[in-house]
Each structure stands twice: as C-alpha cells, then as structure tokens.
C-alpha cells in the first residue's frame, strides 16, 4: 500500500497519535516515509498503514439501511478516529441522502449535495436517528432489507472455507465486529432460495 501525499490526515486519525508525533511528521514527505529506515519514521508509516487498512475495510464491510427515503444509517465502531472519513465516503456515494454511522457512544452524520459535504458529530446513534426520524417524519420503511442482505451473506458461505484462520485472513473478526457484521461458520450448503 502506497503512502498518500495527505498522510498527515490519516496519521492524525490514529488512536495513538500525539501532537509531538504530528509535529515531527510535518517535516516529512510521503517519499520519506516510503524509504526511511529511521525507527520513528517507520513507526509513523506503520500507523498510517493501520489507519488506511481500517478505512479500506470499513468502506467494504459497513452496510447501510434505510430510515425512510431520506436517511441511510449503519453501525460503525472503529479503533481509529475514522468515523468522519467513512461517513463522508458513503455520503459521496449516496448524494442528497443523509448518511449516519455510529454506535452506542457516538455518531457521524454526512450529507453531500452539489459536490460539497456537510458533516456533524452526534451523540449515540439511536438518539441521532430518533432526532432525524422526528425531524423528517421518516418511518422505518424497508426494514426487511436488512434481513434480505443477511440472507444473502449467509448464502455466500462456502464449505471449503471451514478454516477460520484462512477465512479471517483478509476479514479479521475485529473488523467484522467494528462494522456490525455477523459471519456464518460451518453451515451446510445453503442458497438464497433456501431462505
């Protein structure tokens, strides 16, 4: 994975990033991170990679559900401070729709319109959704969509992937849990039609 030119943005999102480390990193370029053998620079590179990896996985693992026609929401409990990055990503993919990501402690809200993204942090996701539901008078239309998607995911289980180690190599349990996914293990051969 190549270090992006705006690596400071990702470094600042790391759970262990300090002001001192950011100050030190401001004097570095992406190329410096790629080639340096200095221990501190290598640590910075590893931290940036850790954030980029989590961003990549959450963009792939988070599943959005509708709350009426105006809001999409999904579960997200990241290790690093990437909630806003992921929420903005989904807002760009779903323009003119409010995207809410969060968990029992915090939430992120993004809205993309005309190429501009508006964002806000909120309290618990349940509280944020209740506020939006009452403001927009949204109902929980399409609630069964979650069940349909879960049936699809369950149907994708392949008995040749019985080794949990190989199954979780690219999809660690920690990241599945952070995205609110439930993986099915050791099921017999099942198809979507069976559901």
N, C-alpha and C positions, 0 to 999 in steps of 0.2 A: 504494500500500500504506500503510495507516494505521499509525502508531506505536502499539504496545500500551502499556498502563499499566505493565506489568512490563518495560519496555525495558532496564532495567539488567541483567537476566538475560541478554538477548541481546547487549548491549554487552560484558559480561564474557566472552562466548564468542568474541568476535572475535579473530583471530590477532594483531592489532597493539594490542590494548587494554592500557593500563598502569594502575597503581594511581592515578596522578595524574589520568588521564582519568576513571576511575571516580569519584574523589572530586569532580571538577568536575561530573560528570553527576548526582551525588546531589542537587544543588541545583536540578535541572531537572525539569519535568513533561513528559509526553508532548505536551501542547499547546505548551509552549515549543519543543520540537523541531520541531513542525509549522510554526510561524510565524516563528521567529527567522531573522535574516539574518546573525547573527554567524558568522564563519568556523569557529570551533571547534565551535559548536553544530551547524552544517551538516555538519561532519566527523563528529560523533557520530551524527547522523541517517543519514548515508550508511553508516556502519559497522553500525548496527542493521539497515538495509535489506539490506545484504550478507549478514548472518547469517540474517535471516528468509528471504531468497531461497534460500540454500543449504538451510536446513531444509525449505522447501517442496519443492524439487527432490528432495532425498534421500528425503523421505516418499513421493514419487511414483516415483522411479527404483529404489530398493533392492528387490531381490527376495529373498524368504526361501525357504530349502529346508529340508526336514525332516531331522532326525537322530533317527530313531526317533519314537515317539509323543509324546515329552515335550519336545523341543527344536526350535526353528526358528533357523536361522542365515543370515547374509547378509554380503556384502562391503561395507565402507564405509571410505573413506579421505578424510575431509572436510578442507577447507582450514582451517575454523574449529573451535573446540572444541565441536562439537555432537553428538558420538557418544552421549553420555548422553541428550540430548533425543530423538534419533531412536530409540534403543533403547527408551526409555520409551513413545514413541508406539506402536511395534509391540507392546510388552507389553500396553498398554491395549486394543489391537485383538485381541489373542490371549490373553485371560485364562487363567490356570492353565497357561500354557506358558512355558517359559524361552526368552527371545529373546537370541541372541548376535549382535552385529555387530562386525566388526573387519577387520583386515588383517594383514600380516606383522610389524607393530610393536606393536600394541595391540588390545585388545578391550573391549567393554562388554557387561555382562550385566544383564538386567532380568527381573523376574518380578512379574506383577500378580495379586493374589488378594484378593477382597473389597474392591476399591477402593483397596487400598494397593499401592504399588510398592516392591519391594526391588531394590537395584541394587549392582553391584560392577564394578570395573575389573579387567581381567586382562592377562596378557602377550599374546603372539602368539595370534591367533585359532586357529591349528592346535593349539597347546598347550591352550588353553581347551576346545576341542571334544574333544580326547583325554581330558581330565580328566572332562568331563561324560559322555562315552561310556562310560568305565570305571565311573564312579560309578552311572549309571543302567542300565548294561548295555544301552545302546542299540545298535542296528545301523543301518546306513545304508539303511533301507527307503525306498522312494520316490525313490531316486537318479535314476531316469529322469524324474522330474518336471521337473528342470532342462532336460533335452533337449526335453521336450514344450513347456515355456514358450518355449525358444529357437526352436523351430519355429514357434510362434505369432507371436513377434515378427518372425521373418524373413518370415512370410507377410503381414505388415502393410505391407511395402514397397510404395509406390506409384510407378510410373514417372514420374508428373507431378511428383514431388519430387526431380528429379535435381539441382537446385541445392543444393549442400551448404550454402551460406550461409543460404538460407531454411529448409532442413531443420534447421539447428542454431541458429536464432534463439532458439527457446524451450527448446531442449535442447542446450546447449553441450557440446562434446566433453569439456571438463574435468569437467563434472558427470556425464557418462556414465561416464567413466573412474573417478571417485570412487565411483560406485555399482556398478562392475563390469559395466556393460552393454556389449554389442557390437552396434553398429548395422550393418545391411546396406545397402550402397550399390550402385547400378547393377545390380540383379538384374532378370532378366526377370520378367514377371508370374508370380507363384507363389502358390499357395493352400495352405492347411493340408493339404488332401487329397494334394498332391504329395509331402508328407513322409511 
